[in-house]
């Protein structure tokens, strides 16, 4: 059988031996029927997700012989799928005008994205058409995950998080400067990280050309990411609007916490400074994020470009500190925090908050588990076990109280394979 995910003939009706896809719950009654051909060209596969106004499918383009994504205008509550599994039916005749207006907005969304096909950080739109009483547009297929799915409970590694935000931010800055559009819905759900490392901004359903109009905005909100001006349909919006959303996204992926909604901040709610939750970030970068998150637009950093220039300069200054190296704490395969240590200075590693490098709430890790130092002369790490459950180098248990020299590529395990030190990164 044809697989609805990879379109090879390796599907047994439940599992695909080629791509590993598993059909757990069958198809939704609202979805286009499987393998229907749109425009006699696009073979419809599984649904990738549905929102309030549309359903997105993986599909196969018979012309380019490749996978693509197809987005269908399907406003929940206004229409239902007909029994043929293809056409749509209105739920109420008196809302046809509302549906027609939505189609035009949907096509406008496709055209806006299409205007940005020269920007690598934006998903590319290759086709747009009307069929079956509704509208569709076709995008490149992105092999990756949303940024939100990559964020561990206590936040991402600082270096990784910063690289992602800088890439996404440079894309947004280009959109502002070259195209004159605001995204107006930036969040960890609308940034995708591809297997290649490419960072892509998606979902332009709320985009608006700020050169053409500064009034009558639709109210689009993701609480904790939307700035105060987006709670009004008439307040001035601009690049500073996307900046607030980008800075709050940066805060979230570093801490795992969402800042209070803008309206709550207006009445006194506060968020903990970034440096309080992530001391490795530093006061200077924490201050830059605070400046981008000011409630009043006039008080914020003016543009995303200015924010990123400041961020990159501060990160670069860190890189010039030749007498420091970095050690990261990894729990269950995810980097939780990155620590800067000075050469030839002994640091304590353990569960206790009194340690220099902390594995928080990890019961198998001793309060003082080991001592670590970077030997500036030998350019190697030196480690000494002080624990109950052992410290391991490449799965070999260290002798307690004996100093071992280890290289950056060596695997350092504390107690069990869930808890690791990553040296020099």
C-alpha positions as CSV (number, residue, x, y, z in Angstrom):
1,X,0.0,0.0,0.0
2,X,1.0,3.6,-0.5
3,X,2.3,5.3,2.6
4,X,0.4,8.6,3.4
5,X,3.6,10.1,4.8
6,X,6.5,9.2,2.5
7,X,4.4,7.9,-0.5
8,X,6.4,4.7,-1.0
9,X,4.7,1.3,-1.3
10,X,5.9,0.1,2.1
11,X,2.8,0.7,4.1
12,X,0.7,-2.2,5.5
13,X,-2.2,-0.1,6.6
14,X,-0.8,0.8,10.0
15,X,3.0,1.0,9.8
16,X,5.4,2.0,7.1
17,X,8.7,0.1,6.9
18,X,10.4,2.8,4.8
19,X,9.8,6.0,7.0
20,X,8.5,4.5,10.3
21,X,5.2,6.3,10.1
22,X,2.4,4.7,12.2
23,X,-1.2,5.5,11.6
24,X,-2.6,5.3,15.2
25,X,-6.1,6.7,15.0
26,X,-7.0,6.7,11.3
27,X,-8.0,9.9,9.6
28,X,-10.1,12.7,10.9
29,X,-13.6,13.1,9.3
30,X,-12.7,16.8,8.5
31,X,-9.6,15.9,6.5
32,X,-9.5,15.6,2.7
33,X,-9.6,11.9,1.8
34,X,-6.3,10.2,1.5
35,X,-4.6,10.2,-1.9
36,X,-7.1,12.6,-3.5
37,X,-5.4,14.6,-6.3
38,X,-5.7,18.3,-6.1
39,X,-5.3,20.1,-9.4
40,X,-4.6,16.7,-10.8
41,X,-1.1,17.2,-9.5
42,X,-0.9,17.0,-5.7
43,X,-1.6,13.7,-4.0
44,X,-2.9,14.3,-0.5
45,X,-1.3,12.4,2.4
46,X,-1.7,12.6,6.1
47,X,-2.8,15.7,8.0
48,X,0.1,17.5,9.7
49,X,-2.2,19.6,11.9
50,X,-5.2,21.8,12.0
51,X,-5.9,25.2,13.3
52,X,-9.0,27.4,13.5
53,X,-8.9,28.3,9.8
54,X,-7.0,25.6,8.0
55,X,-5.7,22.1,7.7
56,X,-2.1,21.3,6.5
57,X,-1.3,18.1,4.8
58,X,1.9,16.4,3.5
59,X,1.4,15.8,-0.2
60,X,3.3,14.4,-3.2
61,X,3.9,16.7,-6.2
62,X,3.6,14.5,-9.4
63,X,5.3,17.2,-11.5
64,X,8.4,17.8,-9.3
65,X,8.5,14.2,-8.0
66,X,8.9,15.4,-4.4
67,X,7.0,15.9,-1.1
68,X,5.4,19.2,-0.4
69,X,3.0,20.7,2.1
70,X,-0.6,21.7,1.2
71,X,-2.6,24.1,3.4
72,X,-6.4,24.1,2.9
73,X,-8.7,26.9,4.0
74,X,-11.1,25.1,6.3
75,X,-12.5,27.4,9.0
76,X,-13.8,25.2,11.8
77,X,-17.4,26.1,12.7
78,X,-18.2,27.6,9.3
79,X,-17.9,24.5,7.1
80,X,-17.8,20.7,7.4
81,X,-16.5,18.1,5.0
82,X,-19.1,16.6,2.7
83,X,-19.7,12.9,2.4
84,X,-17.6,12.6,-0.7
85,X,-14.6,13.4,1.5
86,X,-13.5,16.3,-0.8
87,X,-16.0,19.2,-1.1
88,X,-17.1,21.4,1.8
89,X,-20.5,22.4,3.1
90,X,-21.5,25.5,4.9
91,X,-22.9,25.0,8.4
92,X,-24.9,28.3,8.1
93,X,-26.0,30.0,4.9
94,X,-25.9,33.4,6.7
95,X,-22.1,33.1,7.2
96,X,-21.2,32.6,3.5
97,X,-19.9,36.2,3.3
98,X,-17.7,35.6,6.3
99,X,-16.3,32.5,4.6
100,X,-15.7,34.3,1.3
101,X,-13.8,37.1,3.2
102,X,-11.7,34.4,4.9
103,X,-10.7,32.9,1.5
104,X,-9.5,36.2,0.3
105,X,-7.4,36.6,3.5
106,X,-6.1,33.1,3.1
107,X,-5.0,33.8,-0.5
108,X,-3.4,37.1,0.7
109,X,-1.4,35.1,3.3
110,X,-0.1,32.9,0.4
111,X,0.8,35.9,-1.6
112,X,2.6,37.5,1.3
113,X,4.7,34.4,1.9
114,X,5.3,34.1,-1.9
115,X,6.8,37.6,-1.9
116,X,9.5,36.3,0.5
117,X,10.6,33.3,-1.5
118,X,14.1,34.9,-1.8
119,X,14.6,34.9,2.0
120,X,16.0,31.5,3.1
121,X,14.6,31.8,6.6
122,X,10.9,31.8,5.3
123,X,9.0,28.8,4.1
124,X,8.6,28.9,0.3
125,X,5.2,29.0,-1.3
126,X,5.1,27.5,-4.8
127,X,1.4,27.4,-5.8
128,X,-2.0,28.8,-4.8
129,X,-5.4,28.0,-6.3
130,X,-9.1,27.5,-5.6
131,X,-10.8,24.1,-5.8
132,X,-13.7,22.2,-4.1
133,X,-15.3,25.4,-3.1
134,X,-12.3,26.6,-1.0
135,X,-8.6,27.6,-1.5
136,X,-5.2,25.9,-1.1
137,X,-1.6,26.9,-1.2
138,X,1.5,24.7,-1.6
139,X,4.7,25.1,0.4
140,X,8.0,23.4,0.5
141,X,8.1,20.3,2.8
142,X,10.2,21.1,5.9
143,X,11.9,18.2,7.6
144,X,12.2,19.4,11.2
145,X,10.4,20.3,14.4
146,X,9.1,23.5,16.0
147,X,11.4,25.3,18.4
148,X,8.9,24.6,21.2
149,X,9.5,20.9,21.0
150,X,13.2,21.3,21.5
151,X,13.0,23.2,24.8
152,X,13.7,21.1,27.9
153,X,12.0,21.9,31.2
154,X,14.7,24.2,32.5
155,X,15.7,25.8,29.1
156,X,18.1,25.3,26.3
157,X,21.9,25.7,26.2
158,X,22.7,29.4,25.9
159,X,24.9,29.1,22.8
160,X,22.3,27.0,20.9
161,X,19.4,29.2,22.0
162,X,21.2,32.3,20.9
163,X,22.1,30.9,17.5
164,X,18.5,30.1,16.8
165,X,17.2,33.4,17.9
166,X,19.8,35.3,15.9
167,X,18.9,33.3,12.8
168,X,15.2,33.8,13.2
169,X,15.7,37.4,14.1
170,X,17.8,38.2,11.0
171,X,15.0,36.7,8.9
172,X,12.5,39.0,10.6
173,X,14.7,42.0,10.3
174,X,14.9,41.3,6.5
175,X,11.2,41.0,6.3
176,X,10.7,44.3,8.0
177,X,13.3,46.2,6.0
178,X,12.9,44.7,2.5
179,X,9.2,43.7,2.5
180,X,7.6,46.0,5.0
181,X,5.7,43.2,6.7
182,X,5.1,42.4,10.4
183,X,4.7,38.8,11.3
184,X,2.7,39.6,14.5
185,X,2.6,36.0,15.7
186,X,6.2,35.1,16.6
187,X,6.4,32.3,19.2
188,X,8.3,29.0,19.7
189,X,5.5,27.3,17.8
190,X,6.1,29.4,14.7
191,X,9.9,28.9,14.3
192,X,11.0,25.6,12.8
193,X,14.4,23.9,13.2
194,X,15.3,21.7,10.3
195,X,17.6,18.7,10.4
196,X,20.1,20.7,8.3
197,X,20.3,23.4,10.9
198,X,18.2,25.9,8.9
199,X,15.9,28.0,11.0
200,X,12.6,28.9,9.3
201,X,9.8,31.3,10.3
202,X,6.4,29.9,9.5
203,X,2.7,30.9,9.8
204,X,2.1,34.3,8.3
205,X,-1.6,34.2,8.8
206,X,-1.5,37.4,10.9
207,X,1.1,39.3,8.8
208,X,0.4,42.9,8.0
209,X,2.2,45.5,5.8
210,X,3.0,48.3,8.2
211,X,3.9,50.8,5.5
212,X,0.4,50.6,4.0
213,X,-1.7,50.9,7.2
214,X,-1.1,51.5,10.9
215,X,-4.7,51.1,11.9
216,X,-7.6,48.6,12.0
217,X,-5.3,45.7,13.0
218,X,-6.8,42.3,13.6
219,X,-6.2,41.3,17.3
220,X,-3.8,38.3,17.2
221,X,-2.6,37.0,20.5
222,X,-0.4,34.4,22.1
223,X,-0.4,35.4,25.7
224,X,3.1,35.9,27.1
225,X,4.5,36.6,23.6
226,X,2.2,39.3,22.3
227,X,3.1,42.9,23.3
228,X,0.6,45.3,24.8
229,X,-0.2,47.1,21.5
230,X,-1.6,43.8,20.0
231,X,-4.4,43.9,22.5
232,X,-5.8,46.8,20.6
233,X,-7.0,47.1,17.0
234,X,-5.9,50.7,16.7
235,X,-2.6,51.0,18.6
236,X,0.4,51.6,16.4
237,X,2.4,48.5,15.6
238,X,5.8,48.2,14.0
239,X,9.1,46.2,14.0
240,X,9.1,46.7,17.8
241,X,6.0,44.5,17.9
242,X,7.8,41.5,16.5
243,X,10.9,42.4,18.6
244,X,8.9,41.9,21.8
245,X,7.7,38.5,20.7
246,X,11.2,37.5,19.6
247,X,12.7,38.6,23.0
248,X,9.9,36.8,24.9
249,X,10.6,33.7,22.8
250,X,14.3,34.0,23.7
251,X,13.4,34.2,27.4
252,X,11.2,31.2,27.1
253,X,13.7,28.9,25.4
254,X,16.4,29.8,27.9
255,X,14.2,29.3,31.0
256,X,11.3,27.1,30.0
257,X,9.0,29.9,31.5
258,X,6.6,32.2,29.7
259,X,6.6,35.8,30.9
260,X,3.2,37.2,32.2
261,X,0.8,38.4,29.6
262,X,1.3,42.1,28.7
263,X,-2.1,43.1,30.2
264,X,-1.1,41.5,33.5
265,X,2.3,43.3,33.4
266,X,0.4,46.5,32.9
267,X,-1.3,46.0,36.3
268,X,1.8,45.0,38.2
269,X,2.7,41.4,37.3
270,X,6.5,40.9,36.9
271,X,8.8,38.3,35.5
272,X,12.1,37.2,37.0
273,X,15.1,38.7,35.3
274,X,16.7,36.3,32.9
275,X,20.0,36.4,34.8
276,X,18.2,35.3,38.0
277,X,17.0,32.1,36.4
278,X,20.1,31.6,34.2
279,X,23.2,33.0,35.8
280,X,25.3,31.8,32.9
281,X,23.5,34.2,30.6
282,X,25.0,37.2,32.4
283,X,23.7,40.6,33.5
284,X,24.5,42.4,30.2
285,X,22.5,40.0,28.0
286,X,19.7,39.9,30.6
287,X,19.5,43.7,30.5
288,X,19.4,43.6,26.6
289,X,16.4,41.3,26.8
290,X,14.7,43.5,29.4
291,X,15.1,46.5,27.1
292,X,13.4,44.6,24.3
293,X,10.6,43.6,26.6
294,X,9.6,47.0,27.8
295,X,5.9,47.4,28.0
296,X,5.7,50.8,26.2
297,X,6.9,50.5,22.5
298,X,8.6,53.9,22.8
299,X,10.8,52.4,25.6
300,X,11.9,49.3,23.7
301,X,14.9,48.8,21.5
302,X,13.8,50.2,18.2
303,X,14.4,47.3,15.8
304,X,15.3,43.6,15.8
305,X,18.5,44.4,14.0
306,X,19.6,46.7,16.8
307,X,18.8,44.0,19.4
308,X,20.7,41.3,17.5
309,X,23.7,43.6,17.0
310,X,23.9,44.2,20.7
311,X,23.4,40.5,21.5
312,X,26.1,39.4,19.0
313,X,28.6,42.0,20.4
314,X,28.0,40.8,23.9
315,X,28.4,37.1,22.9
316,X,31.6,38.0,21.0
317,X,33.1,39.7,24.0
318,X,32.7,36.4,25.9
319,X,34.5,34.5,23.2
320,X,37.5,36.8,23.6
321,X,38.1,35.6,27.2
322,X,40.9,33.2,26.4
323,X,41.4,32.2,30.1
324,X,38.0,30.6,30.4
325,X,36.5,27.4,29.2
326,X,32.9,26.0,29.3
327,X,31.3,23.0,30.8
328,X,27.7,22.0,30.2
329,X,25.3,20.0,32.3
330,X,23.3,17.3,30.4
331,X,20.3,15.5,31.8
332,X,18.5,12.8,29.8
333,X,20.4,13.9,26.7
334,X,19.4,17.6,26.8
335,X,21.8,20.3,27.8
336,X,20.3,22.2,30.8
337,X,22.9,24.8,31.6
338,X,26.4,25.9,30.4
339,X,29.0,27.1,33.0
340,X,32.1,29.2,32.4
341,X,35.1,28.3,34.5
342,X,38.5,29.9,34.8
343,X,41.7,28.0,33.9
344,X,43.6,26.4,36.8
345,X,40.7,27.1,39.3
346,X,39.1,24.1,41.0
347,X,35.3,24.0,40.8
348,X,32.9,21.7,42.7
349,X,30.3,19.7,40.8
350,X,27.2,18.1,42.5
351,X,23.6,18.3,43.5
352,X,24.1,21.0,46.2
353,X,23.4,24.6,45.2
354,X,26.6,25.4,47.0
355,X,28.5,23.8,44.1
356,X,29.9,25.8,41.2
357,X,28.3,23.4,38.7
358,X,24.9,22.2,39.8
359,X,22.8,19.1,38.8
360,X,19.5,20.3,40.4
361,X,17.1,17.8,42.0
362,X,19.1,14.8,40.7
363,X,19.0,12.3,43.6
364,X,21.6,9.9,42.3
365,X,24.1,12.7,42.1
366,X,25.9,13.4,45.4
367,X,25.8,16.8,47.0
368,X,29.5,17.0,46.2
369,X,30.0,14.6,43.4
370,X,33.4,15.5,41.9
371,X,36.0,18.2,41.6
372,X,36.9,19.6,38.2
373,X,39.7,21.9,36.9
374,X,41.0,22.9,33.5
375,X,44.8,22.7,33.5
376,X,45.9,25.8,31.5
377,X,49.4,24.4,30.9
378,X,48.4,20.9,29.7
379,X,45.1,22.2,28.1
380,X,43.2,19.3,29.6
381,X,40.5,18.8,32.2
382,X,41.4,17.2,35.5
383,X,38.7,15.4,37.5
384,X,38.5,13.8,40.9
385,X,35.6,11.7,42.2
386,X,34.1,12.5,45.6
387,X,30.8,10.6,45.2
388,X,28.8,7.7,46.6
389,X,27.5,6.4,43.3
390,X,30.6,7.0,41.2
391,X,31.9,9.1,38.4
392,X,32.7,7.4,35.1
393,X,35.0,8.2,32.2
394,X,33.9,6.5,29.0
395,X,31.8,4.1,31.2
396,X,34.8,3.1,33.4
397,X,34.4,4.0,37.0
398,X,37.0,6.3,38.5
399,X,38.9,5.4,41.7
400,X,37.7,7.7,44.4
401,X,40.1,10.5,45.4
402,X,42.4,10.0,42.5
403,X,42.8,12.7,39.9
404,X,42.4,11.8,36.2
405,X,43.1,13.9,33.1
406,X,40.4,13.8,30.5
407,X,40.0,15.2,27.0
408,X,37.0,17.3,25.7
409,X,35.8,14.3,23.7
410,X,35.7,12.0,26.7
411,X,32.3,10.9,28.1
412,X,31.9,12.0,31.8
413,X,29.0,10.3,33.6
414,X,27.8,11.1,37.1
415,X,26.1,8.2,38.9
416,X,24.3,6.9,35.7
417,X,24.0,7.7,32.0
418,X,21.1,10.2,32.7
419,X,23.6,12.7,34.1
420,X,26.6,13.9,32.1
421,X,29.2,16.6,31.9
422,X,30.0,17.9,28.5
423,X,33.5,19.4,28.5
424,X,34.7,22.4,26.6
425,X,31.4,23.4,25.0
